[in-house]
């Protein structure tokens, strides 16, 4: 698969150079929103250990 044949990871349309790796600003923004809403997560231990709360 060549670079020009790769598809947008959101909608599978052909990529646009100005929005790589996405096809449009809309798909780029949808991906950003997924990150901001916690829809994506990187594997690994939690960044901050849970602190027990006193009752």
mmCIF entry with sequence, helices, sheets and N, C-alpha, C, O atoms, coordinates in Angstrom:
data_MODEL
# 
_entry.id   MODEL 
# 
_entity.id                         1 
_entity.type                       polymer 
_entity.pdbx_number_of_molecules   1 
# 
_entity_poly.entity_id                      1 
_entity_poly.type                           'polypeptide(L)' 
_entity_poly.nstd_linkage                   no 
_entity_poly.nstd_monomer                   no 
_entity_poly.pdbx_seq_one_letter_code       
;(UNK)(UNK)(UNK)(UNK)(UNK)(UNK)(UNK)(UNK)(UNK)(UNK)(UNK)(UNK)(UNK)(UNK)(UNK)(UNK)
(UNK)(UNK)(UNK)(UNK)(UNK)(UNK)(UNK)(UNK)(UNK)(UNK)(UNK)(UNK)(UNK)(UNK)(UNK)(UNK)
(UNK)(UNK)(UNK)(UNK)(UNK)(UNK)(UNK)(UNK)(UNK)(UNK)(UNK)(UNK)(UNK)(UNK)(UNK)(UNK)
(UNK)(UNK)(UNK)(UNK)(UNK)(UNK)(UNK)
;
_entity_poly.pdbx_seq_one_letter_code_can   XXXXXXXXXXXXXXXXXXXXXXXXXXXXXXXXXXXXXXXXXXXXXXXXXXXXXXX 
_entity_poly.pdbx_strand_id                 A 
# 
loop_
_entity_poly_seq.entity_id 
_entity_poly_seq.num 
_entity_poly_seq.mon_id 
_entity_poly_seq.hetero 
1 1  UNK n 
1 2  UNK n 
1 3  UNK n 
1 4  UNK n 
1 5  UNK n 
1 6  UNK n 
1 7  UNK n 
1 8  UNK n 
1 9  UNK n 
1 10 UNK n 
1 11 UNK n 
1 12 UNK n 
1 13 UNK n 
1 14 UNK n 
1 15 UNK n 
1 16 UNK n 
1 17 UNK n 
1 18 UNK n 
1 19 UNK n 
1 20 UNK n 
1 21 UNK n 
1 22 UNK n 
1 23 UNK n 
1 24 UNK n 
1 25 UNK n 
1 26 UNK n 
1 27 UNK n 
1 28 UNK n 
1 29 UNK n 
1 30 UNK n 
1 31 UNK n 
1 32 UNK n 
1 33 UNK n 
1 34 UNK n 
1 35 UNK n 
1 36 UNK n 
1 37 UNK n 
1 38 UNK n 
1 39 UNK n 
1 40 UNK n 
1 41 UNK n 
1 42 UNK n 
1 43 UNK n 
1 44 UNK n 
1 45 UNK n 
1 46 UNK n 
1 47 UNK n 
1 48 UNK n 
1 49 UNK n 
1 50 UNK n 
1 51 UNK n 
1 52 UNK n 
1 53 UNK n 
1 54 UNK n 
1 55 UNK n 
# 
_struct_asym.id          A 
_struct_asym.entity_id   1 
# 
loop_
_struct_conf.conf_type_id 
_struct_conf.id 
_struct_conf.pdbx_PDB_helix_id 
_struct_conf.beg_label_comp_id 
_struct_conf.beg_label_asym_id 
_struct_conf.beg_label_seq_id 
_struct_conf.pdbx_beg_PDB_ins_code 
_struct_conf.end_label_comp_id 
_struct_conf.end_label_asym_id 
_struct_conf.end_label_seq_id 
_struct_conf.pdbx_end_PDB_ins_code 
_struct_conf.beg_auth_comp_id 
_struct_conf.beg_auth_asym_id 
_struct_conf.beg_auth_seq_id 
_struct_conf.end_auth_comp_id 
_struct_conf.end_auth_asym_id 
_struct_conf.end_auth_seq_id 
_struct_conf.pdbx_PDB_helix_class 
_struct_conf.details 
_struct_conf.pdbx_PDB_helix_length 
HELX_P HELX_P1 AA1 UNK A 3  ? UNK A 5  ? UNK A 3  UNK A 5  5 ? 3  
HELX_P HELX_P2 AA2 UNK A 17 ? UNK A 19 ? UNK A 17 UNK A 19 5 ? 3  
HELX_P HELX_P3 AA3 UNK A 25 ? UNK A 36 ? UNK A 25 UNK A 36 1 ? 12 
# 
_struct_conf_type.id          HELX_P 
_struct_conf_type.criteria    ? 
_struct_conf_type.reference   ? 
# 
loop_
_atom_site.group_PDB 
_atom_site.id 
_atom_site.type_symbol 
_atom_site.label_atom_id 
_atom_site.label_alt_id 
_atom_site.label_comp_id 
_atom_site.label_asym_id 
_atom_site.label_entity_id 
_atom_site.label_seq_id 
_atom_site.pdbx_PDB_ins_code 
_atom_site.Cartn_x 
_atom_site.Cartn_y 
_atom_site.Cartn_z 
_atom_site.occupancy 
_atom_site.B_iso_or_equiv 
_atom_site.pdbx_formal_charge 
_atom_site.auth_seq_id 
_atom_site.auth_comp_id 
_atom_site.auth_asym_id 
_atom_site.auth_atom_id 
_atom_site.pdbx_PDB_model_num 
ATOM 1   N N  . UNK A 1 1  ? 0.863   -1.182 0.000  1.00 0.00 ? 1  UNK A N  1 
ATOM 2   C CA . UNK A 1 1  ? 0.000   0.000  0.000  1.00 0.00 ? 1  UNK A CA 1 
ATOM 3   C C  . UNK A 1 1  ? 0.903   1.236  0.000  1.00 0.00 ? 1  UNK A C  1 
ATOM 4   O O  . UNK A 1 1  ? 1.762   1.380  0.870  1.00 0.00 ? 1  UNK A O  1 
ATOM 5   N N  . UNK A 1 2  ? 0.713   2.101  -0.948 1.00 0.00 ? 2  UNK A N  1 
ATOM 6   C CA . UNK A 1 2  ? 1.522   3.318  -1.016 1.00 0.00 ? 2  UNK A CA 1 
ATOM 7   C C  . UNK A 1 2  ? 0.891   4.403  -0.172 1.00 0.00 ? 2  UNK A C  1 
ATOM 8   O O  . UNK A 1 2  ? -0.265  4.310  0.242  1.00 0.00 ? 2  UNK A O  1 
ATOM 9   N N  . UNK A 1 3  ? 1.673   5.424  0.071  1.00 0.00 ? 3  UNK A N  1 
ATOM 10  C CA . UNK A 1 3  ? 1.202   6.519  0.916  1.00 0.00 ? 3  UNK A CA 1 
ATOM 11  C C  . UNK A 1 3  ? -0.079  7.148  0.348  1.00 0.00 ? 3  UNK A C  1 
ATOM 12  O O  . UNK A 1 3  ? -0.966  7.518  1.117  1.00 0.00 ? 3  UNK A O  1 
ATOM 13  N N  . UNK A 1 4  ? -0.192  7.273  -0.965 1.00 0.00 ? 4  UNK A N  1 
ATOM 14  C CA . UNK A 1 4  ? -1.370  7.907  -1.560 1.00 0.00 ? 4  UNK A CA 1 
ATOM 15  C C  . UNK A 1 4  ? -2.623  7.038  -1.455 1.00 0.00 ? 4  UNK A C  1 
ATOM 16  O O  . UNK A 1 4  ? -3.736  7.551  -1.574 1.00 0.00 ? 4  UNK A O  1 
ATOM 17  N N  . UNK A 1 5  ? -2.459  5.728  -1.233 1.00 0.00 ? 5  UNK A N  1 
ATOM 18  C CA . UNK A 1 5  ? -3.608  4.830  -1.137 1.00 0.00 ? 5  UNK A CA 1 
ATOM 19  C C  . UNK A 1 5  ? -4.157  4.714  0.283  1.00 0.00 ? 5  UNK A C  1 
ATOM 20  O O  . UNK A 1 5  ? -5.214  4.113  0.482  1.00 0.00 ? 5  UNK A O  1 
ATOM 21  N N  . UNK A 1 6  ? -3.482  5.259  1.245  1.00 0.00 ? 6  UNK A N  1 
ATOM 22  C CA . UNK A 1 6  ? -3.936  5.128  2.627  1.00 0.00 ? 6  UNK A CA 1 
ATOM 23  C C  . UNK A 1 6  ? -5.238  5.880  2.836  1.00 0.00 ? 6  UNK A C  1 
ATOM 24  O O  . UNK A 1 6  ? -5.502  6.899  2.198  1.00 0.00 ? 6  UNK A O  1 
ATOM 25  N N  . UNK A 1 7  ? -6.039  5.356  3.740  1.00 0.00 ? 7  UNK A N  1 
ATOM 26  C CA . UNK A 1 7  ? -7.375  5.905  3.990  1.00 0.00 ? 7  UNK A CA 1 
ATOM 27  C C  . UNK A 1 7  ? -7.416  6.671  5.305  1.00 0.00 ? 7  UNK A C  1 
ATOM 28  O O  . UNK A 1 7  ? -6.578  6.477  6.185  1.00 0.00 ? 7  UNK A O  1 
ATOM 29  N N  . UNK A 1 8  ? -8.397  7.534  5.415  1.00 0.00 ? 8  UNK A N  1 
ATOM 30  C CA . UNK A 1 8  ? -8.657  8.278  6.643  1.00 0.00 ? 8  UNK A CA 1 
ATOM 31  C C  . UNK A 1 8  ? -9.055  7.274  7.728  1.00 0.00 ? 8  UNK A C  1 
ATOM 32  O O  . UNK A 1 8  ? -9.914  6.427  7.482  1.00 0.00 ? 8  UNK A O  1 
ATOM 33  N N  . UNK A 1 9  ? -8.455  7.345  8.924  1.00 0.00 ? 9  UNK A N  1 
ATOM 34  C CA . UNK A 1 9  ? -8.804  6.385  9.974  1.00 0.00 ? 9  UNK A CA 1 
ATOM 35  C C  . UNK A 1 9  ? -10.211 6.575  10.553 1.00 0.00 ? 9  UNK A C  1 
ATOM 36  O O  . UNK A 1 9  ? -10.708 5.691  11.250 1.00 0.00 ? 9  UNK A O  1 
ATOM 37  N N  . UNK A 1 10 ? -10.849 7.692  10.279 1.00 0.00 ? 10 UNK A N  1 
ATOM 38  C CA . UNK A 1 10 ? -12.193 7.952  10.805 1.00 0.00 ? 10 UNK A CA 1 
ATOM 39  C C  . UNK A 1 10 ? -13.270 7.466  9.841  1.00 0.00 ? 10 UNK A C  1 
ATOM 40  O O  . UNK A 1 10 ? -14.184 6.749  10.247 1.00 0.00 ? 10 UNK A O  1 
ATOM 41  N N  . UNK A 1 11 ? -13.171 7.850  8.560  1.00 0.00 ? 11 UNK A N  1 
ATOM 42  C CA . UNK A 1 11 ? -14.255 7.538  7.613  1.00 0.00 ? 11 UNK A CA 1 
ATOM 43  C C  . UNK A 1 11 ? -13.828 6.670  6.428  1.00 0.00 ? 11 UNK A C  1 
ATOM 44  O O  . UNK A 1 11 ? -14.672 6.282  5.621  1.00 0.00 ? 11 UNK A O  1 
ATOM 45  N N  . UNK A 1 12 ? -12.552 6.362  6.312  1.00 0.00 ? 12 UNK A N  1 
ATOM 46  C CA . UNK A 1 12 ? -11.997 5.512  5.247  1.00 0.00 ? 12 UNK A CA 1 
ATOM 47  C C  . UNK A 1 12 ? -11.972 6.152  3.866  1.00 0.00 ? 12 UNK A C  1 
ATOM 48  O O  . UNK A 1 12 ? -11.730 5.457  2.879  1.00 0.00 ? 12 UNK A O  1 
ATOM 49  N N  . UNK A 1 13 ? -12.213 7.446  3.768  1.00 0.00 ? 13 UNK A N  1 
ATOM 50  C CA . UNK A 1 13 ? -12.064 8.140  2.484  1.00 0.00 ? 13 UNK A CA 1 
ATOM 51  C C  . UNK A 1 13 ? -10.577 8.380  2.235  1.00 0.00 ? 13 UNK A C  1 
ATOM 52  O O  . UNK A 1 13 ? -9.783  8.297  3.173  1.00 0.00 ? 13 UNK A O  1 
ATOM 53  N N  . UNK A 1 14 ? -10.178 8.675  0.995  1.00 0.00 ? 14 UNK A N  1 
ATOM 54  C CA . UNK A 1 14 ? -8.762  8.965  0.726  1.00 0.00 ? 14 UNK A CA 1 
ATOM 55  C C  . UNK A 1 14 ? -8.279  10.167 1.536  1.00 0.00 ? 14 UNK A C  1 
ATOM 56  O O  . UNK A 1 14 ? -9.023  11.124 1.750  1.00 0.00 ? 14 UNK A O  1 
ATOM 57  N N  . UNK A 1 15 ? -7.034  10.105 1.979  1.00 0.00 ? 15 UNK A N  1 
ATOM 58  C CA . UNK A 1 15 ? -6.444  11.182 2.774  1.00 0.00 ? 15 UNK A CA 1 
ATOM 59  C C  . UNK A 1 15 ? -6.251  12.440 1.943  1.00 0.00 ? 15 UNK A C  1 
ATOM 60  O O  . UNK A 1 15 ? -6.096  12.377 0.724  1.00 0.00 ? 15 UNK A O  1 
ATOM 61  N N  . UNK A 1 16 ? -6.261  13.589 2.622  1.00 0.00 ? 16 UNK A N  1 
ATOM 62  C CA . UNK A 1 16 ? -5.933  14.870 1.997  1.00 0.00 ? 16 UNK A CA 1 
ATOM 63  C C  . UNK A 1 16 ? -4.617  15.335 2.600  1.00 0.00 ? 16 UNK A C  1 
ATOM 64  O O  . UNK A 1 16 ? -4.438  15.274 3.816  1.00 0.00 ? 16 UNK A O  1 
ATOM 65  N N  . UNK A 1 17 ? -3.696  15.800 1.766  1.00 0.00 ? 17 UNK A N  1 
ATOM 66  C CA . UNK A 1 17 ? -2.365  16.196 2.228  1.00 0.00 ? 17 UNK A CA 1 
ATOM 67  C C  . UNK A 1 17 ? -2.431  17.237 3.341  1.00 0.00 ? 17 UNK A C  1 
ATOM 68  O O  . UNK A 1 17 ? -1.660  17.163 4.298  1.00 0.00 ? 17 UNK A O  1 
ATOM 69  N N  . UNK A 1 18 ? -3.326  18.191 3.235  1.00 0.00 ? 18 UNK A N  1 
ATOM 70  C CA . UNK A 1 18 ? -3.383  19.257 4.241  1.00 0.00 ? 18 UNK A CA 1 
ATOM 71  C C  . UNK A 1 18 ? -3.956  18.796 5.577  1.00 0.00 ? 18 UNK A C  1 
ATOM 72  O O  . UNK A 1 18 ? -3.804  19.492 6.581  1.00 0.00 ? 18 UNK A O  1 
ATOM 73  N N  . UNK A 1 19 ? -4.617  17.628 5.607  1.00 0.00 ? 19 UNK A N  1 
ATOM 74  C CA . UNK A 1 19 ? -5.225  17.125 6.846  1.00 0.00 ? 19 UNK A CA 1 
ATOM 75  C C  . UNK A 1 19 ? -4.654  15.771 7.268  1.00 0.00 ? 19 UNK A C  1 
ATOM 76  O O  . UNK A 1 19 ? -5.234  15.104 8.124  1.00 0.00 ? 19 UNK A O  1 
ATOM 77  N N  . UNK A 1 20 ? -3.540  15.358 6.688  1.00 0.00 ? 20 UNK A N  1 
ATOM 78  C CA . UNK A 1 20 ? -2.958  14.044 6.955  1.00 0.00 ? 20 UNK A CA 1 
ATOM 79  C C  . UNK A 1 20 ? -2.864  13.777 8.447  1.00 0.00 ? 20 UNK A C  1 
ATOM 80  O O  . UNK A 1 20 ? -2.422  14.663 9.178  1.00 0.00 ? 20 UNK A O  1 
ATOM 81  N N  . UNK A 1 21 ? -3.249  12.627 8.935  1.00 0.00 ? 21 UNK A N  1 
ATOM 82  C CA . UNK A 1 21 ? -3.659  11.426 8.214  1.00 0.00 ? 21 UNK A CA 1 
ATOM 83  C C  . UNK A 1 21 ? -5.156  11.344 7.936  1.00 0.00 ? 21 UNK A C  1 
ATOM 84  O O  . UNK A 1 21 ? -5.669  10.268 7.628  1.00 0.00 ? 21 UNK A O  1 
ATOM 85  N N  . UNK A 1 22 ? -5.848  12.450 8.038  1.00 0.00 ? 22 UNK A N  1 
ATOM 86  C CA . UNK A 1 22 ? -7.298  12.468 7.832  1.00 0.00 ? 22 UNK A CA 1 
ATOM 87  C C  . UNK A 1 22 ? -7.645  13.006 6.452  1.00 0.00 ? 22 UNK A C  1 
ATOM 88  O O  . UNK A 1 22 ? -6.771  13.479 5.726  1.00 0.00 ? 22 UNK A O  1 
ATOM 89  N N  . UNK A 1 23 ? -8.928  12.934 6.091  1.00 0.00 ? 23 UNK A N  1 
ATOM 90  C CA . UNK A 1 23 ? -9.370  13.408 4.783  1.00 0.00 ? 23 UNK A CA 1 
ATOM 91  C C  . UNK A 1 23 ? -9.880  14.842 4.834  1.00 0.00 ? 23 UNK A C  1 
ATOM 92  O O  . UNK A 1 23 ? -9.942  15.517 3.807  1.00 0.00 ? 23 UNK A O  1 
ATOM 93  N N  . UNK A 1 24 ? -10.246 15.313 6.028  1.00 0.00 ? 24 UNK A N  1 
ATOM 94  C CA . UNK A 1 24 ? -10.850 16.640 6.132  1.00 0.00 ? 24 UNK A CA 1 
ATOM 95  C C  . UNK A 1 24 ? -10.684 17.194 7.544  1.00 0.00 ? 24 UNK A C  1 
ATOM 96  O O  . UNK A 1 24 ? -10.292 16.485 8.470  1.00 0.00 ? 24 UNK A O  1 
ATOM 97  N N  . UNK A 1 25 ? -10.990 18.467 7.677  1.00 0.00 ? 25 UNK A N  1 
ATOM 98  C CA . UNK A 1 25 ? -10.965 19.111 8.994  1.00 0.00 ? 25 UNK A CA 1 
ATOM 99  C C  . UNK A 1 25 ? -11.991 18.450 9.909  1.00 0.00 ? 25 UNK A C  1 
ATOM 100 O O  . UNK A 1 25 ? -11.749 18.298 11.106 1.00 0.00 ? 25 UNK A O  1 
ATOM 101 N N  . UNK A 1 26 ? -13.120 18.064 9.358  1.00 0.00 ? 26 UNK A N  1 
ATOM 102 C CA . UNK A 1 26 ? -14.176 17.419 10.149 1.00 0.00 ? 26 UNK A CA 1 
ATOM 103 C C  . UNK A 1 26 ? -13.661 16.143 10.809 1.00 0.00 ? 26 UNK A C  1 
ATOM 104 O O  . UNK A 1 26 ? -13.860 15.946 12.008 1.00 0.00 ? 26 UNK A O  1 
ATOM 105 N N  . UNK A 1 27 ? -13.004 15.276 10.044 1.00 0.00 ? 27 UNK A N  1 
ATOM 106 C CA . UNK A 1 27 ? -12.483 14.031 10.617 1.00 0.00 ? 27 UNK A CA 1 
ATOM 107 C C  . UNK A 1 27 ? -11.347 14.311 11.594 1.00 0.00 ? 27 UNK A C  1 
ATOM 108 O O  . UNK A 1 27 ? -11.227 13.636 12.617 1.00 0.00 ? 27 UNK A O  1 
ATOM 109 N N  . UNK A 1 28 ? -10.521 15.293 11.287 1.00 0.00 ? 28 UNK A N  1 
ATOM 110 C CA . UNK A 1 28 ? -9.440  15.677 12.201 1.00 0.00 ? 28 UNK A CA 1 
ATOM 111 C C  . UNK A 1 28 ? -10.020 16.140 13.537 1.00 0.00 ? 28 UNK A C  1 
ATOM 112 O O  . UNK A 1 28 ? -9.522  15.765 14.598 1.00 0.00 ? 28 UNK A O  1 
ATOM 113 N N  . UNK A 1 29 ? -11.073 16.956 13.479 1.00 0.00 ? 29 UNK A N  1 
ATOM 114 C CA . UNK A 1 29 ? -11.718 17.453 14.697 1.00 0.00 ? 29 UNK A CA 1 
ATOM 115 C C  . UNK A 1 29 ? -12.431 16.339 15.466 1.00 0.00 ? 29 UNK A C  1 
ATOM 116 O O  . UNK A 1 29 ? -12.431 16.341 16.697 1.00 0.00 ? 29 UNK A O  1 
ATOM 117 N N  . UNK A 1 30 ? -13.036 15.390 14.752 1.00 0.00 ? 30 UNK A N  1 
ATOM 118 C CA . UNK A 1 30 ? -13.690 14.254 15.416 1.00 0.00 ? 30 UNK A CA 1 
ATOM 119 C C  . UNK A 1 30 ? -12.675 13.442 16.206 1.00 0.00 ? 30 UNK A C  1 
ATOM 120 O O  . UNK A 1 30 ? -12.955 13.003 17.321 1.00 0.00 ? 30 UNK A O  1 
ATOM 121 N N  . UNK A 1 31 ? -11.488 13.243 15.622 1.00 0.00 ? 31 UNK A N  1 
ATOM 122 C CA . UNK A 1 31 ? -10.438 12.501 16.303 1.00 0.00 ? 31 UNK A CA 1 
ATOM 123 C C  . UNK A 1 31 ? -9.966  13.248 17.550 1.00 0.00 ? 31 UNK A C  1 
ATOM 124 O O  . UNK A 1 31 ? -9.779  12.641 18.605 1.00 0.00 ? 31 UNK A O  1 
ATOM 125 N N  . UNK A 1 32 ? -9.774  14.551 17.434 1.00 0.00 ? 32 UNK A N  1 
ATOM 126 C CA . UNK A 1 32 ? -9.367  15.359 18.583 1.00 0.00 ? 32 UNK A CA 1 
ATOM 127 C C  . UNK A 1 32 ? -10.408 15.273 19.696 1.00 0.00 ? 32 UNK A C  1 
ATOM 128 O O  . UNK A 1 32 ? -10.055 15.138 20.868 1.00 0.00 ? 32 UNK A O  1 
ATOM 129 N N  . UNK A 1 33 ? -11.675 15.350 19.339 1.00 0.00 ? 33 UNK A N  1 
ATOM 130 C CA . UNK A 1 33 ? -12.744 15.262 20.332 1.00 0.00 ? 33 UNK A CA 1 
ATOM 131 C C  . UNK A 1 33 ? -12.728 13.907 21.042 1.00 0.00 ? 33 UNK A C  1 
ATOM 132 O O  . UNK A 1 33 ? -12.973 13.835 22.246 1.00 0.00 ? 33 UNK A O  1 
ATOM 133 N N  . UNK A 1 34 ? -12.440 12.834 20.297 1.00 0.00 ? 34 UNK A N  1 
ATOM 134 C CA . UNK A 1 34 ? -12.332 11.508 20.924 1.00 0.00 ? 34 UNK A CA 1 
ATOM 135 C C  . UNK A 1 34 ? -11.249 11.516 21.999 1.00 0.00 ? 34 UNK A C  1 
ATOM 136 O O  . UNK A 1 34 ? -11.449 10.976 23.088 1.00 0.00 ? 34 UNK A O  1 
ATOM 137 N N  . UNK A 1 35 ? -10.094 12.131 21.696 1.00 0.00 ? 35 UNK A N  1 
ATOM 138 C CA . UNK A 1 35 ? -9.012  12.209 22.684 1.00 0.00 ? 35 UNK A CA 1 
ATOM 139 C C  . UNK A 1 35 ? -9.437  13.044 23.883 1.00 0.00 ? 35 UNK A C  1 
ATOM 140 O O  . UNK A 1 35 ? -9.219  12.641 25.026 1.00 0.00 ? 35 UNK A O  1 
ATOM 141 N N  . UNK A 1 36 ? -10.033 14.189 23.641 1.00 0.00 ? 36 UNK A N  1 
ATOM 142 C CA . UNK A 1 36 ? -10.412 15.088 24.727 1.00 0.00 ? 36 UNK A CA 1 
ATOM 143 C C  . UNK A 1 36 ? -11.502 14.505 25.620 1.00 0.00 ? 36 UNK A C  1 
ATOM 144 O O  . UNK A 1 36 ? -11.544 14.794 26.816 1.00 0.00 ? 36 UNK A O  1 
ATOM 145 N N  . UNK A 1 37 ? -12.387 13.684 25.046 1.00 0.00 ? 37 UNK A N  1 
ATOM 146 C CA . UNK A 1 37 ? -13.467 13.062 25.816 1.00 0.00 ? 37 UNK A CA 1 
ATOM 147 C C  . UNK A 1 37 ? -13.038 11.763 26.498 1.00 0.00 ? 37 UNK A C  1 
ATOM 148 O O  . UNK A 1 37 ? -13.850 11.123 27.167 1.00 0.00 ? 37 UNK A O  1 
ATOM 149 N N  . UNK A 1 38 ? -11.776 11.366 26.337 1.00 0.00 ? 38 UNK A N  1 
ATOM 150 C CA . UNK A 1 38 ? -11.299 10.132 26.953 1.00 0.00 ? 38 UNK A CA 1 
ATOM 151 C C  . UNK A 1 38 ? -11.682 8.891  26.181 1.00 0.00 ? 38 UNK A C  1 
ATOM 152 O O  . UNK A 1 38 ? -11.635 7.789  26.728 1.00 0.00 ? 38 UNK A O  1 
ATOM 153 N N  . UNK A 1 39 ? -12.060 9.039  24.917 1.00 0.00 ? 39 UNK A N  1 
ATOM 154 C CA . UNK A 1 39 ? -12.442 7.898  24.097 1.00 0.00 ? 39 UNK A CA 1 
ATOM 155 C C  . UNK A 1 39 ? -11.263 7.031  23.697 1.00 0.00 ? 39 UNK A C  1 
ATOM 156 O O  . UNK A 1 39 ? -11.436 5.857  23.370 1.00 0.00 ? 39 UNK A O  1 
ATOM 157 N N  . UNK A 1 40 ? -10.075 7.595  23.719 1.00 0.00 ? 40 UNK A N  1 
ATOM 158 C CA . UNK A 1 40 ? -8.850  6.851  23.440 1.00 0.00 ? 40 UNK A CA 1 
ATOM 159 C C  . UNK A 1 40 ? -8.039  6.829  24.727 1.00 0.00 ? 40 UNK A C  1 
ATOM 160 O O  . UNK A 1 40 ? -8.113  7.757  25.533 1.00 0.00 ? 40 UNK A O  1 
ATOM 161 N N  . UNK A 1 41 ? -7.279  5.787  24.912 1.00 0.00 ? 41 UNK A N  1 
ATOM 162 C CA . UNK A 1 41 ? -6.407  5.702  26.081 1.00 0.00 ? 41 UNK A CA 1 
ATOM 163 C C  . UNK A 1 41 ? -5.132  4.968  25.689 1.00 0.00 ? 41 UNK A C  1 
ATOM 164 O O  . UNK A 1 41 ? -5.166  4.035  24.887 1.00 0.00 ? 41 UNK A O  1 
ATOM 165 N N  . UNK A 1 42 ? -4.030  5.386  26.247 1.00 0.00 ? 42 UNK A N  1 
ATOM 166 C CA . UNK A 1 42 ? -2.760  4.715  26.028 1.00 0.00 ? 42 UNK A CA 1 
ATOM 167 C C  . UNK A 1 42 ? -2.589  3.662  27.110 1.00 0.00 ? 42 UNK A C  1 
ATOM 168 O O  . UNK A 1 42 ? -2.872  3.927  28.279 1.00 0.00 ? 42 UNK A O  1 
ATOM 169 N N  . UNK A 1 43 ? -2.125  2.453  26.736 1.00 0.00 ? 43 UNK A N  1 
ATOM 170 C CA . UNK A 1 43 ? -1.963  1.412  27.743 1.00 0.00 ? 43 UNK A CA 1 
ATOM 171 C C  . UNK A 1 43 ? -0.835  1.756  28.706 1.00 0.00 ? 43 UNK A C  1 
ATOM 172 O O  . UNK A 1 43 ? 0.141   2.407  28.333 1.00 0.00 ? 43 UNK A O  1 
ATOM 173 N N  . UNK A 1 44 ? -0.981  1.322  29.920 1.00 0.00 ? 44 UNK A N  1 
ATOM 174 C CA . UNK A 1 44 ? 0.056   1.535  30.915 1.00 0.00 ? 44 UNK A CA 1 
ATOM 175 C C  . UNK A 1 44 ? -0.543  1.815  32.274 1.00 0.00 ? 44 UNK A C  1 
ATOM 176 O O  . UNK A 1 44 ? -1.762  1.894  32.423 1.00 0.00 ? 44 UNK A O  1 
ATOM 177 N N  . UNK A 1 45 ? 0.314   1.964  33.261 1.00 0.00 ? 45 UNK A N  1 
ATOM 178 C CA . UNK A 1 45 ? -0.189  2.235  34.608 1.00 0.00 ? 45 UNK A CA 1 
ATOM 179 C C  . UNK A 1 45 ? -0.804  3.627  34.675 1.00 0.00 ? 45 UNK A C  1 
ATOM 180 O O  . UNK A 1 45 ? -0.461  4.487  33.864 1.00 0.00 ? 45 UNK A O  1 
ATOM 181 N N  . UNK A 1 46 ? -1.703  3.867  35.624 1.00 0.00 ? 46 UNK A N  1 
ATOM 182 C CA . UNK A 1 46 ? -2.317  5.189  35.751 1.00 0.00 ? 46 UNK A CA 1 
ATOM 183 C C  . UNK A 1 46 ? -1.252  6.249  36.015 1.00 0.00 ? 46 UNK A C  1 
ATOM 184 O O  . UNK A 1 46 ? -0.234  5.976  36.651 1.00 0.00 ? 46 UNK A O  1 
ATOM 185 N N  . UNK A 1 47 ? -1.495  7.452  35.522 1.00 0.00 ? 47 UNK A N  1 
ATOM 186 C CA . UNK A 1 47 ? -0.549  8.543  35.701 1.00 0.00 ? 47 UNK A CA 1 
ATOM 187 C C  . UNK A 1 47 ? -0.426  8.975  37.146 1.00 0.00 ? 47 UNK A C  1 
ATOM 188 O O  . UNK A 1 47 ? 0.656   9.359  37.589 1.00 0.00 ? 47 UNK A O  1 
ATOM 189 N N  . UNK A 1 48 ? -1.515  8.916  37.881 1.00 0.00 ? 48 UNK A N  1 
ATOM 190 C CA . UNK A 1 48 ? -1.521  9.309  39.283 1.00 0.00 ? 48 UNK A CA 1 
ATOM 191 C C  . UNK A 1 48 ? -2.135  8.171  40.085 1.00 0.00 ? 48 UNK A C  1 
ATOM 192 O O  . UNK A 1 48 ? -3.247  7.739  39.782 1.00 0.00 ? 48 UNK A O  1 
ATOM 193 N N  . UNK A 1 49 ? -1.433  7.674  41.106 1.00 0.00 ? 49 UNK A N  1 
ATOM 194 C CA . UNK A 1 49 ? -2.022  6.593  41.910 1.00 0.00 ? 49 UNK A CA 1 
ATOM 195 C C  . UNK A 1 49 ? -3.255  7.087  42.653 1.00 0.00 ? 49 UNK A C  1 
ATOM 196 O O  . UNK A 1 49 ? -3.341  8.246  43.057 1.00 0.00 ? 49 UNK A O  1 
ATOM 197 N N  . UNK A 1 50 ? -4.192  6.187  42.820 1.00 0.00 ? 50 UNK A N  1 
ATOM 198 C CA . UNK A 1 50 ? -5.418  6.529  43.541 1.00 0.00 ? 50 UNK A CA 1 
ATOM 199 C C  . UNK A 1 50 ? -5.096  6.750  45.015 1.00 0.00 ? 50 UNK A C  1 
ATOM 200 O O  . UNK A 1 50 ? -4.392  5.948  45.629 1.00 0.00 ? 50 UNK A O  1 
ATOM 201 N N  . UNK A 1 51 ? -5.605  7.818  45.570 1.00 0.00 ? 51 UNK A N  1 
ATOM 202 C CA . UNK A 1 51 ? -5.404  8.134  46.983 1.00 0.00 ? 51 UNK A CA 1 
ATOM 203 C C  . UNK A 1 51 ? -6.694  7.803  47.720 1.00 0.00 ? 51 UNK A C  1 
ATOM 204 O O  . UNK A 1 51 ? -7.759  8.304  47.360 1.00 0.00 ? 51 UNK A O  1 
ATOM 205 N N  . UNK A 1 52 ? -6.609  6.951  48.766 1.00 0.00 ? 52 UNK A N  1 
ATOM 206 C CA . UNK A 1 52 ? -7.837  6.626  49.501 1.00 0.00 ? 52 UNK A CA 1 
ATOM 207 C C  . UNK A 1 52 ? -8.412  7.872  50.168 1.00 0.00 ? 52 UNK A C  1 
ATOM 208 O O  . UNK A 1 52 ? -7.676  8.697  50.710 1.00 0.00 ? 52 UNK A O  1 
ATOM 209 N N  . UNK A 1 53 ? -9.720  7.994  50.120 1.00 0.00 ? 53 UNK A N  1 
ATOM 210 C CA . UNK A 1 53 ? -10.394 9.146  50.717 1.00 0.00 ? 53 UNK A CA 1 
ATOM 211 C C  . UNK A 1 53 ? -10.799 8.815  52.145 1.00 0.00 ? 53 UNK A C  1 
ATOM 212 O O  . UNK A 1 53 ? -11.306 7.726  52.416 1.00 0.00 ? 53 UNK A O  1 
ATOM 213 N N  . UNK A 1 54 ? -10.578 9.749  53.051 1.00 0.00 ? 54 UNK A N  1 
ATOM 214 C CA . UNK A 1 54 ? -11.010 9.568  54.439 1.00 0.00 ? 54 UNK A CA 1 
ATOM 215 C C  . UNK A 1 54 ? -12.496 9.860  54.536 1.00 0.00 ? 54 UNK A C  1 
ATOM 216 O O  . UNK A 1 54 ? -12.986 10.841 53.975 1.00 0.00 ? 54 UNK A O  1 
ATOM 217 N N  . UNK A 1 55 ? -13.203 9.008  55.245 1.00 0.00 ? 55 UNK A N  1 
ATOM 218 C CA . UNK A 1 55 ? -14.651 9.218  55.410 1.00 0.00 ? 55 UNK A CA 1 
ATOM 219 C C  . UNK A 1 55 ? -14.942 10.120 56.565 1.00 0.00 ? 55 UNK A C  1 
ATOM 220 O O  . UNK A 1 55 ? -16.106 10.404 56.848 1.00 0.00 ? 55 UNK A O  1 
# 
